[in-house]
Amino acid sequence: MNITKNEYASMVSNVSPKSTLLKDCCGAFLVGGLICTIGQALTDTYLLLGLDIKDSRCLTSISLIFLSALFTVLSWYDNIAKFAGAGTIVPITGFANAVVSPAIEFKSEGFVLGLGAKMFIIAGPVIVYGTVASVVYGIVLCIIKMFTM
């Protein structure tokens, strides 16, 4: 079968899904914004309960991680992600989902070889490169401070 570039392009455009960029961006904006709004509401609530700002922020992080893990276990997080796309990758909730999802998937293989070994299969590289980047940043900052003093 011999086809031209134009025929091939036509075939590709016929079978390719149509772009839903505007819908995807709106969903990501709404859900990401909602997650951040919930975080701010939690912080404000903890402040009203008498905690100082540092403890309120810490408890907010813990609450968002817990809710994200709970929603992942209940399979709600996947449904939210189908609508929101990148909006669910708000750092703390997306990271919690990235740790819990593989743990649930591989728990049938046991606690050590399944849950323990596979828990960081997605989040592990983020931890490694984040740590390496922070060390490099710290070294660069120290070098800059040495030459500016």
MARMAR-995333 format. One record per residue (C-alpha): residue in one letter; x, y, z. Coordinates in steps of 0.25 Angstrom, whole numbers. Layout:
rest: a | xx: X | yy: Y | zz: Z
...
//
This chain:
rest: m | xx: 0 | yy: 0 | zz: 0
rest: n | xx: 6 | yy: 13 | zz: -4
rest: i | xx: 0 | yy: 26 | zz: 1
rest: t | xx: 4 | yy: 40 | zz: 1
rest: k | xx: 7 | yy: 50 | zz: 12
rest: n | xx: -6 | yy: 57 | zz: 11
rest: e | xx: -14 | yy: 44 | zz: 11
rest: y | xx: -6 | yy: 39 | zz: 23
rest: a | xx: -9 | yy: 53 | zz: 30
rest: s | xx: -24 | yy: 51 | zz: 27
rest: m | xx: -24 | yy: 37 | zz: 33
rest: v | xx: -17 | yy: 42 | zz: 45
rest: s | xx: -26 | yy: 54 | zz: 47
rest: n | xx: -38 | yy: 45 | zz: 46
rest: v | xx: -34 | yy: 35 | zz: 57
rest: s | xx: -28 | yy: 45 | zz: 66
rest: p | xx: -36 | yy: 50 | zz: 78
rest: k | xx: -41 | yy: 64 | zz: 77
rest: s | xx: -34 | yy: 74 | zz: 86
rest: t | xx: -41 | yy: 78 | zz: 98
rest: l | xx: -31 | yy: 88 | zz: 103
rest: l | xx: -40 | yy: 98 | zz: 108
rest: k | xx: -49 | yy: 88 | zz: 116
rest: d | xx: -36 | yy: 82 | zz: 121
rest: c | xx: -30 | yy: 95 | zz: 126
rest: c | xx: -43 | yy: 99 | zz: 132
rest: g | xx: -44 | yy: 86 | zz: 140
rest: a | xx: -30 | yy: 87 | zz: 144
rest: f | xx: -32 | yy: 101 | zz: 149
rest: l | xx: -45 | yy: 98 | zz: 156
rest: v | xx: -40 | yy: 86 | zz: 164
rest: g | xx: -26 | yy: 91 | zz: 167
rest: g | xx: -32 | yy: 103 | zz: 172
rest: l | xx: -42 | yy: 96 | zz: 180
rest: i | xx: -31 | yy: 87 | zz: 186
rest: c | xx: -24 | yy: 100 | zz: 190
rest: t | xx: -36 | yy: 107 | zz: 195
rest: i | xx: -39 | yy: 94 | zz: 204
rest: g | xx: -25 | yy: 95 | zz: 209
rest: q | xx: -26 | yy: 110 | zz: 212
rest: a | xx: -40 | yy: 107 | zz: 219
rest: l | xx: -33 | yy: 96 | zz: 228
rest: t | xx: -22 | yy: 106 | zz: 232
rest: d | xx: -32 | yy: 117 | zz: 236
rest: t | xx: -40 | yy: 106 | zz: 243
rest: y | xx: -28 | yy: 102 | zz: 251
rest: l | xx: -24 | yy: 116 | zz: 254
rest: l | xx: -39 | yy: 118 | zz: 259
rest: l | xx: -37 | yy: 106 | zz: 268
rest: g | xx: -25 | yy: 113 | zz: 275
rest: l | xx: -13 | yy: 107 | zz: 268
rest: d | xx: -2 | yy: 116 | zz: 264
rest: i | xx: 1 | yy: 118 | zz: 249
rest: k | xx: 13 | yy: 108 | zz: 249
rest: d | xx: 4 | yy: 97 | zz: 255
rest: s | xx: -8 | yy: 101 | zz: 246
rest: r | xx: 0 | yy: 99 | zz: 234
rest: c | xx: 6 | yy: 86 | zz: 238
rest: l | xx: -7 | yy: 81 | zz: 242
rest: t | xx: -13 | yy: 85 | zz: 228
rest: s | xx: -2 | yy: 78 | zz: 221
rest: i | xx: -5 | yy: 65 | zz: 229
rest: s | xx: -20 | yy: 67 | zz: 226
rest: l | xx: -18 | yy: 68 | zz: 211
rest: i | xx: -9 | yy: 56 | zz: 211
rest: f | xx: -19 | yy: 48 | zz: 219
rest: l | xx: -31 | yy: 52 | zz: 210
rest: s | xx: -23 | yy: 50 | zz: 197
rest: a | xx: -19 | yy: 36 | zz: 202
rest: l | xx: -33 | yy: 33 | zz: 207
rest: f | xx: -39 | yy: 38 | zz: 193
rest: t | xx: -29 | yy: 29 | zz: 186
rest: v | xx: -33 | yy: 17 | zz: 194
rest: l | xx: -47 | yy: 19 | zz: 192
rest: s | xx: -44 | yy: 21 | zz: 177
rest: w | xx: -50 | yy: 35 | zz: 177
rest: y | xx: -37 | yy: 41 | zz: 174
rest: d | xx: -36 | yy: 35 | zz: 160
rest: n | xx: -50 | yy: 40 | zz: 157
rest: i | xx: -46 | yy: 54 | zz: 161
rest: a | xx: -33 | yy: 53 | zz: 152
rest: k | xx: -41 | yy: 49 | zz: 140
rest: f | xx: -48 | yy: 62 | zz: 141
rest: a | xx: -37 | yy: 71 | zz: 146
rest: g | xx: -25 | yy: 65 | zz: 139
rest: a | xx: -13 | yy: 73 | zz: 144
rest: g | xx: -21 | yy: 80 | zz: 154
rest: t | xx: -20 | yy: 68 | zz: 164
rest: i | xx: -5 | yy: 69 | zz: 163
rest: v | xx: -5 | yy: 80 | zz: 174
rest: p | xx: 8 | yy: 76 | zz: 180
rest: i | xx: 4 | yy: 70 | zz: 193
rest: t | xx: -8 | yy: 63 | zz: 189
rest: g | xx: -2 | yy: 58 | zz: 176
rest: f | xx: 10 | yy: 53 | zz: 184
rest: a | xx: 1 | yy: 45 | zz: 194
rest: n | xx: -7 | yy: 39 | zz: 182
rest: a | xx: 6 | yy: 35 | zz: 175
rest: v | xx: 11 | yy: 28 | zz: 188
rest: v | xx: -3 | yy: 21 | zz: 191
rest: s | xx: -7 | yy: 16 | zz: 177
rest: p | xx: 5 | yy: 7 | zz: 175
rest: a | xx: 4 | yy: 2 | zz: 190
rest: i | xx: -11 | yy: -2 | zz: 187
rest: e | xx: -8 | yy: -8 | zz: 174
rest: f | xx: 4 | yy: -17 | zz: 179
rest: k | xx: -2 | yy: -20 | zz: 193
rest: s | xx: -6 | yy: -34 | zz: 189
rest: e | xx: 9 | yy: -38 | zz: 187
rest: g | xx: 12 | yy: -36 | zz: 202
rest: f | xx: 16 | yy: -25 | zz: 211
rest: v | xx: 31 | yy: -25 | zz: 208
rest: l | xx: 32 | yy: -29 | zz: 193
rest: g | xx: 19 | yy: -23 | zz: 189
rest: l | xx: 15 | yy: -11 | zz: 198
rest: g | xx: 28 | yy: -7 | zz: 203
rest: a | xx: 36 | yy: -9 | zz: 190
rest: k | xx: 26 | yy: -3 | zz: 181
rest: m | xx: 21 | yy: 8 | zz: 189
rest: f | xx: 31 | yy: 18 | zz: 184
rest: i | xx: 32 | yy: 13 | zz: 170
rest: i | xx: 25 | yy: 26 | zz: 165
rest: a | xx: 29 | yy: 36 | zz: 176
rest: g | xx: 43 | yy: 31 | zz: 178
rest: p | xx: 49 | yy: 38 | zz: 166
rest: v | xx: 43 | yy: 51 | zz: 171
rest: i | xx: 49 | yy: 49 | zz: 184
rest: v | xx: 63 | yy: 46 | zz: 179
rest: y | xx: 63 | yy: 57 | zz: 168
rest: g | xx: 57 | yy: 67 | zz: 178
rest: t | xx: 68 | yy: 64 | zz: 189
rest: v | xx: 79 | yy: 65 | zz: 178
rest: a | xx: 73 | yy: 78 | zz: 173
rest: s | xx: 73 | yy: 84 | zz: 187
rest: v | xx: 87 | yy: 79 | zz: 190
rest: v | xx: 92 | yy: 86 | zz: 177
rest: y | xx: 84 | yy: 98 | zz: 180
rest: g | xx: 90 | yy: 99 | zz: 194
rest: i | xx: 104 | yy: 97 | zz: 188
rest: v | xx: 102 | yy: 108 | zz: 178
rest: l | xx: 96 | yy: 117 | zz: 189
rest: c | xx: 108 | yy: 115 | zz: 198
rest: i | xx: 118 | yy: 118 | zz: 186
rest: i | xx: 111 | yy: 131 | zz: 183
rest: k | xx: 111 | yy: 135 | zz: 197
rest: m | xx: 126 | yy: 133 | zz: 198
rest: f | xx: 129 | yy: 142 | zz: 187
rest: t | xx: 119 | yy: 153 | zz: 191
rest: m | xx: 124 | yy: 155 | zz: 205
//
